[in-house]
Amino acid sequence: MTTAEAALAVLRWYADAGVDEAIGADPTDFFAADPILSPKTPPPLSGQAVDADEPNWPQRNSLPPPPIAPIAKTNAPSTDEAVAAATNLAASCDTFEALCAAIEAFDGCALKNGARNTVVFDGVIGADLLIMGEAPGRDEDRVGKPFVGRAGQLLDKMLGAIGRSRTENTLISNVIFWRPPGNRTPTATEVAVCKPFVDRLIHLNQPKAIVLAGNAPLQALLGRTGITRARGNWSEIEGPGSEKIPVLPMFHPAFLLRRPEQKRLAWHDLQSVAARLTNS
Protein backbone atom coordinates (compact mmCIF):
# COMPACT_ATOMS: atom_id res chain seq x y z
CA MET A 1 0.00 0.00 0.00
CA THR A 2 1.38 3.39 -0.99
CA THR A 3 1.59 6.34 1.38
CA ALA A 4 -1.40 8.02 -0.34
CA GLU A 5 -3.48 4.86 -0.10
CA ALA A 6 -2.61 4.52 3.57
CA ALA A 7 -3.63 8.11 4.23
CA LEU A 8 -6.97 7.59 2.45
CA ALA A 9 -7.55 4.41 4.46
CA VAL A 10 -6.99 6.33 7.70
CA LEU A 11 -9.38 9.07 6.58
CA ARG A 12 -12.05 6.48 5.73
CA TRP A 13 -11.56 4.89 9.16
CA TYR A 14 -12.01 8.29 10.86
CA ALA A 15 -15.12 9.02 8.77
CA ASP A 16 -16.63 5.64 9.68
CA ALA A 17 -15.92 6.43 13.35
CA GLY A 18 -17.83 9.72 13.08
CA VAL A 19 -14.90 12.10 12.84
CA ASP A 20 -15.90 14.60 10.16
CA GLU A 21 -14.17 17.85 11.09
CA ALA A 22 -10.61 18.96 11.81
CA ILE A 23 -10.45 21.38 14.72
CA GLY A 24 -6.70 21.85 15.03
CA ALA A 25 -3.42 21.31 13.30
CA ASP A 26 -1.98 19.25 16.16
CA PRO A 27 -3.65 16.45 18.13
CA THR A 28 -4.60 17.07 21.78
CA ASP A 29 -3.95 14.56 24.53
CA PHE A 30 -7.23 14.82 26.47
CA PHE A 31 -5.89 12.40 29.10
CA ALA A 32 -3.01 14.72 29.95
CA ALA A 33 -4.96 17.95 30.48
CA ASP A 34 -8.47 19.35 30.41
CA PRO A 35 -8.50 21.71 27.40
CA ILE A 36 -11.26 23.82 28.96
CA LEU A 37 -10.03 24.18 32.54
CA SER A 38 -6.33 24.23 31.55
CA PRO A 39 -5.67 26.55 28.60
CA LYS A 40 -2.41 26.21 26.74
CA THR A 41 0.60 27.91 28.28
CA PRO A 42 1.10 31.28 26.58
CA PRO A 43 4.36 31.77 24.66
CA PRO A 44 7.19 33.33 26.65
CA LEU A 45 7.66 37.06 26.56
CA SER A 46 10.50 38.52 24.57
CA GLY A 47 13.79 38.05 26.49
CA GLN A 48 12.28 35.51 28.93
CA ALA A 49 14.35 32.38 29.48
CA VAL A 50 12.83 29.08 28.54
CA ASP A 51 13.65 25.85 30.37
CA ALA A 52 14.54 23.38 27.65
CA ASP A 53 13.67 20.47 29.94
CA GLU A 54 10.15 21.76 30.61
CA PRO A 55 7.65 20.26 28.14
CA ASN A 56 5.50 22.85 26.36
CA TRP A 57 2.10 21.25 26.83
CA PRO A 58 -1.01 22.54 28.61
CA GLN A 59 -0.59 22.61 32.38
CA ARG A 60 -3.38 21.69 34.76
CA ASN A 61 -4.52 24.59 36.91
CA SER A 62 -3.15 24.15 40.43
CA LEU A 63 -5.82 26.39 42.00
CA PRO A 64 -8.96 24.70 43.28
CA PRO A 65 -12.17 25.49 41.34
CA PRO A 66 -14.34 28.25 42.83
CA PRO A 67 -17.05 27.02 45.18
CA ILE A 68 -20.49 26.59 43.68
CA ALA A 69 -23.10 28.65 45.50
CA PRO A 70 -25.82 26.44 46.94
CA ILE A 71 -29.31 26.82 45.50
CA ALA A 72 -31.38 28.97 47.82
CA LYS A 73 -34.23 27.10 49.41
CA THR A 74 -37.54 28.89 49.50
CA ASN A 75 -39.97 28.59 52.35
CA ALA A 76 -42.98 29.48 50.23
CA PRO A 77 -46.04 27.61 51.53
CA SER A 78 -48.08 25.34 49.32
CA THR A 79 -51.50 26.49 48.17
CA ASP A 80 -53.24 24.34 50.79
CA GLU A 81 -50.98 25.71 53.53
CA ALA A 82 -51.54 29.28 52.39
CA VAL A 83 -55.33 28.83 52.29
CA ALA A 84 -55.29 27.24 55.75
CA ALA A 85 -53.19 30.08 57.15
CA ALA A 86 -55.48 32.69 55.57
CA THR A 87 -58.54 30.91 56.96
CA ASN A 88 -57.13 30.88 60.50
CA LEU A 89 -56.06 34.52 60.31
CA ALA A 90 -59.38 35.68 58.89
CA ALA A 91 -61.38 33.80 61.51
CA SER A 92 -59.51 35.60 64.28
CA CYS A 93 -60.52 39.07 63.03
CA ASP A 94 -63.52 40.69 64.71
CA THR A 95 -63.10 44.18 63.28
CA PHE A 96 -62.15 45.75 59.98
CA GLU A 97 -59.01 47.14 61.58
CA ALA A 98 -57.96 43.64 62.64
CA LEU A 99 -58.79 42.27 59.20
CA CYS A 100 -56.70 44.91 57.44
CA ALA A 101 -53.78 44.22 59.79
CA ALA A 102 -54.07 40.47 59.17
CA ILE A 103 -54.09 40.88 55.39
CA GLU A 104 -51.14 43.28 55.59
CA ALA A 105 -49.14 40.74 57.62
CA PHE A 106 -50.10 37.76 55.45
CA ASP A 107 -47.24 36.36 53.35
CA GLY A 108 -49.01 33.43 51.71
CA CYS A 109 -49.71 35.20 48.40
CA ALA A 110 -46.70 35.71 46.14
CA LEU A 111 -48.27 38.83 44.61
CA LYS A 112 -47.37 40.72 47.77
CA ASN A 113 -43.66 40.45 46.93
CA GLY A 114 -44.03 42.65 43.85
CA ALA A 115 -46.63 45.12 45.14
CA ARG A 116 -46.11 48.53 46.71
CA ASN A 117 -49.17 48.46 48.93
CA THR A 118 -51.77 46.11 50.32
CA VAL A 119 -55.15 47.34 49.05
CA VAL A 120 -58.11 46.20 51.17
CA PHE A 121 -61.10 48.56 50.99
CA ASP A 122 -62.43 52.07 50.60
CA GLY A 123 -65.79 53.53 51.51
CA VAL A 124 -68.25 53.16 54.35
CA ILE A 125 -67.89 50.17 56.68
CA GLY A 126 -71.29 48.58 57.25
CA ALA A 127 -72.78 49.97 54.02
CA ASP A 128 -75.67 47.98 52.56
CA LEU A 129 -74.00 47.87 49.11
CA LEU A 130 -70.65 46.13 48.61
CA ILE A 131 -68.76 46.38 45.32
CA MET A 132 -66.23 43.59 44.77
CA GLY A 133 -63.70 44.18 42.00
CA GLU A 134 -60.86 42.03 40.72
CA ALA A 135 -57.43 43.33 41.81
CA PRO A 136 -55.54 46.59 42.29
CA GLY A 137 -54.07 48.27 39.23
CA ARG A 138 -51.14 50.65 38.95
CA ASP A 139 -52.93 53.62 40.51
CA GLU A 140 -54.50 51.52 43.25
CA ASP A 141 -51.13 49.98 44.10
CA ARG A 142 -49.60 53.44 44.33
CA VAL A 143 -52.38 55.02 46.44
CA GLY A 144 -53.34 51.97 48.52
CA LYS A 145 -57.09 52.17 47.82
CA PRO A 146 -59.30 50.28 45.34
CA PHE A 147 -60.79 51.89 42.23
CA VAL A 148 -58.91 55.19 42.15
CA GLY A 149 -57.77 55.18 38.50
CA ARG A 150 -59.84 55.78 35.37
CA ALA A 151 -61.97 52.72 36.08
CA GLY A 152 -62.58 54.00 39.60
CA GLN A 153 -63.66 57.39 38.31
CA LEU A 154 -66.16 55.70 36.03
CA LEU A 155 -67.38 53.56 38.92
CA ASP A 156 -68.00 56.68 41.00
CA LYS A 157 -70.09 58.15 38.17
CA MET A 158 -72.03 54.88 37.85
CA LEU A 159 -72.76 54.80 41.55
CA GLY A 160 -73.73 58.46 41.55
CA ALA A 161 -76.33 57.72 38.87
CA ILE A 162 -78.27 55.59 41.37
CA GLY A 163 -77.67 57.81 44.40
CA ARG A 164 -74.66 55.93 45.73
CA SER A 165 -71.11 56.96 46.67
CA ARG A 166 -68.13 55.54 48.52
CA THR A 167 -68.27 58.45 50.96
CA GLU A 168 -71.88 57.85 52.06
CA ASN A 169 -73.41 54.43 51.49
CA THR A 170 -71.10 52.05 49.58
CA LEU A 171 -68.13 49.87 50.48
CA ILE A 172 -65.62 48.96 47.75
CA SER A 173 -63.05 46.16 47.79
CA ASN A 174 -61.37 43.54 45.59
CA VAL A 175 -61.01 39.77 45.75
CA ILE A 176 -57.22 40.20 45.35
CA PHE A 177 -55.36 42.59 47.67
CA TRP A 178 -52.09 43.00 45.73
CA ARG A 179 -51.46 44.13 42.19
CA PRO A 180 -50.67 41.30 39.74
CA PRO A 181 -47.62 42.00 37.54
CA GLY A 182 -48.58 43.94 34.45
CA ASN A 183 -52.22 44.05 35.62
CA ARG A 184 -52.68 40.48 34.43
CA THR A 185 -55.76 38.47 35.38
CA PRO A 186 -55.45 36.87 38.84
CA THR A 187 -54.92 33.12 38.80
CA ALA A 188 -57.31 30.64 40.41
CA THR A 189 -54.67 29.94 43.07
CA GLU A 190 -54.33 33.62 43.96
CA VAL A 191 -58.11 33.94 44.19
CA ALA A 192 -58.33 30.87 46.44
CA VAL A 193 -55.62 32.13 48.80
CA CYS A 194 -57.32 35.52 49.25
CA LYS A 195 -60.89 34.18 49.50
CA PRO A 196 -60.92 33.54 53.29
CA PHE A 197 -60.23 37.25 53.81
CA VAL A 198 -62.93 38.17 51.30
CA ASP A 199 -65.44 35.96 53.11
CA ARG A 200 -64.50 37.57 56.41
CA LEU A 201 -64.87 41.06 54.94
CA ILE A 202 -68.40 40.17 53.82
CA HIS A 203 -69.13 38.66 57.24
CA LEU A 204 -68.01 41.79 59.06
CA ASN A 205 -69.79 44.23 56.73
CA GLN A 206 -73.08 42.31 56.33
CA PRO A 207 -74.23 44.01 53.09
CA LYS A 208 -77.74 43.73 51.71
CA ALA A 209 -76.44 43.36 48.14
CA ILE A 210 -73.09 42.63 46.48
CA VAL A 211 -72.04 43.66 42.98
CA LEU A 212 -69.37 41.46 41.39
CA ALA A 213 -67.45 43.62 38.92
CA GLY A 214 -65.64 41.28 36.57
CA ASN A 215 -64.64 37.65 36.20
CA ALA A 216 -62.37 37.30 39.25
CA PRO A 217 -65.07 38.09 41.86
CA LEU A 218 -67.52 35.98 39.86
CA GLN A 219 -65.14 33.05 40.18
CA ALA A 220 -64.30 33.76 43.82
CA LEU A 221 -67.84 34.08 45.18
CA LEU A 222 -69.98 32.08 42.77
CA GLY A 223 -67.44 29.58 41.42
CA ARG A 224 -68.25 30.46 37.83
CA THR A 225 -66.56 32.20 34.89
CA GLY A 226 -67.98 34.04 31.91
CA ILE A 227 -69.08 37.50 32.99
CA THR A 228 -70.86 38.13 29.68
CA ARG A 229 -73.27 35.27 30.33
CA ALA A 230 -73.56 35.87 34.08
CA ARG A 231 -74.04 39.65 34.17
CA GLY A 232 -77.51 40.92 35.00
CA ASN A 233 -78.57 37.65 36.67
CA TRP A 234 -79.05 37.70 40.43
CA SER A 235 -77.65 34.88 42.57
CA GLU A 236 -77.23 34.39 46.30
CA ILE A 237 -74.44 33.53 48.71
CA GLU A 238 -74.71 32.57 52.34
CA GLY A 239 -74.23 35.40 54.82
CA PRO A 240 -72.70 35.28 58.31
CA GLY A 241 -75.95 34.17 59.92
CA SER A 242 -76.84 31.64 57.21
CA GLU A 243 -79.06 34.27 55.59
CA LYS A 244 -78.87 34.75 51.84
CA ILE A 245 -77.16 37.81 50.36
CA PRO A 246 -78.21 38.83 46.83
CA VAL A 247 -75.29 38.98 44.39
CA LEU A 248 -75.29 40.59 40.93
CA PRO A 249 -72.44 40.14 38.43
CA MET A 250 -71.83 43.06 36.07
CA PHE A 251 -69.12 44.31 33.74
CA HIS A 252 -65.98 45.76 35.28
CA PRO A 253 -65.66 49.54 34.70
CA ALA A 254 -62.30 48.94 32.98
CA PHE A 255 -64.10 46.77 30.43
CA LEU A 256 -66.67 49.51 29.88
CA LEU A 257 -63.87 51.96 29.13
CA ARG A 258 -62.70 49.64 26.36
CA ARG A 259 -66.23 48.78 25.20
CA PRO A 260 -68.40 51.86 25.81
CA GLU A 261 -71.25 50.36 23.79
CA GLN A 262 -71.81 47.96 26.71
CA LYS A 263 -72.62 50.81 29.11
CA ARG A 264 -76.33 50.38 28.33
CA LEU A 265 -76.20 46.90 29.88
CA ALA A 266 -74.31 48.28 32.88
CA TRP A 267 -77.00 50.94 33.33
CA HIS A 268 -79.64 48.22 33.31
CA ASP A 269 -77.70 46.34 36.00
CA LEU A 270 -77.30 49.47 38.13
CA GLN A 271 -81.04 50.09 38.02
CA SER A 272 -81.58 46.50 39.13
CA VAL A 273 -79.25 47.06 42.08
CA ALA A 274 -81.04 50.25 43.10
CA ALA A 275 -84.42 48.49 42.93
CA ARG A 276 -83.19 45.55 45.01
CA LEU A 277 -81.83 47.81 47.74
CA THR A 278 -84.95 49.95 47.77
CA ASN A 279 -87.13 46.89 48.26
CA SER A 280 -84.90 45.16 50.81
N, C-alpha and C positions, 0 to 999 in steps of 0.2 A: 504494500500500500504506500503510495506516495505521500509526501507531506501535505499536499492540498487535499487529497482524499481523506487523510486522517483528520485534518481540521474540519472538513465537512461532516465527517462522522461524529465528531465531538459536538458540533453545532446541532446536528439532528438529535443527539442524545439529550442535550439541554432543552431543545424545543419540546421533545416528548415528555420531559420532566416538568414542563410548565414554565421554564425560564424563557421569557420572550422580550426582555429589555435589558440593556446594559446601562448600569447606573454609575459606573466609575471605570477609570482606566486601570486601576490596580485592585486586586481582590482584597477583601477585608476579613480578618480572622475574628469572627463574632464570639469565639470562645475565649479570646484573649482580652477583649475589652468590649464594653457596652458602647456602641457608637453614638447613642443619644446622651447618656449620662457622662461619657468621657470623650469630649471632642479631641480631635487631633492636636498634638502639641504644636503651637505656632512656631514658625521658623525663627532662628535666633536673630537678634538685632545686629546691626552692622557693628563689627568690632568685638562682638561677644564670643568668648571661647566656647568651643564645642568639644565635649568629651567623646573621643572616638570610640570608647568602649560602651557608651550608653546607646542602646538601640533606639532608633527614631520611630517608635510606634505609639499609638494612643495610650496614654497613661490613665489608669483608673483613679477617679477622684478620691483623695484620702479623707475628705470631709464627710461627716455623716449627712444623710439627706435631711432637709428641714422637716420638723414635725408636722404631721397632718392635723389640722384643727378638727376636733370632734364635732359631729353634727349636733346642733343644739336641739335639745328635747323640749317639745312644747307641752304645756300642761293644759291645753285647751280641752274643755269638757266635751263629751259626746252630746249629741242632740238630746237624748233621753236624760242625761245628767243635767243639762242646761234647763230643760223644761221642768224637771223636778225641783231644781234650785229656785227657778222663777215662781213656781207654784207655792213653795214654802215661804218665800219672801213676800209674795203678794198677800197670802193668807194672814200674815202678821200685821198688815197695815190697816189701821182703823180710821185714818184720816187721809186727806189728799196730800197733806204735807209729808206724812210718813210714806205714802206711795211714791211721791216724787223722789224722796231721798233713797228709797229702795231701788227704784229704776236707775237713778244716777250711780248707785254703788254696784249695780249688777254688771258682771263681766262675762256673762254667758253668751252674749251675741257679738260676733266678730265685727259687725258694723261699727261698734263703738270705737274700735281702734283707729278708724279713719275719719271720725266725725269731730267737729269742733265742739258741739254742744249736744246735750241730751234734751230732746224736745218732747214734752209731755202733754201740756194742754194750754189753752187760753180761753178766756171767757168767764162765765158765771158758774161757780160750783153749785150744784143742786138745781140747775136749770132743767125745765121739762123737755127741752130739745137738745139732743146730743148729735153732733156731726162727727162722723168717723171717716177720716181720710186715709191715704195710703202710707206715705212716709215723708219726712222732711226733704225739701229741696235745698238749693244753694242758699237762698235768702233765709229760709227757716233755720238752717244749720248755723248761719251767721248770727241771727238775732236770738235764737233759742225759743221761738214760739211757732206754732203751726199756722199755715196759711197766711203768710205775710208778703208773699211775692205777688206777681200778676194774677195768679190763680186765686190767691187770698183776697185780692181786691175785688175780683169778680164775685167771689163767694159772698163778700160783705154786701154787694149790690143785690145779689139774689135774695139774701136773707132780708134786706131792707124792703124788698118788694112785697114781703108777706108780714111786715111789722116785726121783724126779728133782728137782733144784733148781738154780737159777742160781748158788748158792754152792759146789756140789760137782761137778756132772757135766753141765751144760747151758750152751750159749752162746746168747744171744738178740740178734737184730738186726732191722733193717727193710730193705726194698728202697728206701726213701726216707729221707734223712738229715736233712731239714728239715721242719718242720710246714707243711702246706698251709693257706692261709687258711680259717678257719672249719671246720677238720678235714674239708675236702672230699676226695673221692676223688682220688688222684694221676692226672695225665694220662698218656697213653702216652708223650708226649715226656719228661716228668719221669722216668718209669720207665727209658726208654732211656738218658738221660743218666747216671743213677746206676748202671746195670747193670754197667759195667766194674769199679766198686769192689765191688759185690756179688760178682761172679765172683772177684775177687782175695781177698775175705774168705773165701770157700769154699775157694779154693786154699790159703790159708795155714792154715786151721783143719783141713782134711781130715776132715770128720765122716763117721760111718758111716751116718747117716740125717738127713734134713732134713724138717722139718714146715713146710708153707706155710700160714700162718694168714691166709686171706682171698684176695680176688680179685687184689690188686696183686702179691703174690709169685707167684701162679699164672700171671699174665700175664708177669711178668719172667723166670721160670725155665723155664716150660713152654710159653710162647707161647699160652696158652689163657685163656678167660674162662668164668665160670659155675661158681662154687664149689659150688653145690648139686649139680650133676651130677658134678663132679670129686672131691668129698670122699670119703675112704674108699678111693680107688683108687690103688694104688702105681704110680709111674712111675720113670724113671731119668734122671739127667743125667750128663754126662761129668765126671769128676774131674780133678785136676791131672796125674795120670799116665795119663790115658786110661781109668782104671777107671770103673766105673759106681757112682754114689751113689744109693741108694734115696730117693725123694721122695714124701711123702704130703701131699696137700692136706686141710685140715680147716677148720671154721668158725673165724672170728676170735672171741676171747673177748668182744669188744664186741658182736658179733652175738648171742652166747649170753646176754648180759645183757638184750638186748631180746627174745629168743625163748628163754626157759629151757626150753621143751618140747623143744628140739633138743639139750639136754645129753646125752641118751641116745645120740645118734649120735656126739657128741664123745667120750663115754666108750668107745664101741666103737673109735673111731679111736686113742685113747690106748692101749688094750690092744693094738692092732695094732702100734703103735710099740714098746711094751715087748717084745713077742714078737720083733719084727725085730731089735732090739738084743741081745736075749738069745741069739739064734741066729746072730748075725754073728761 
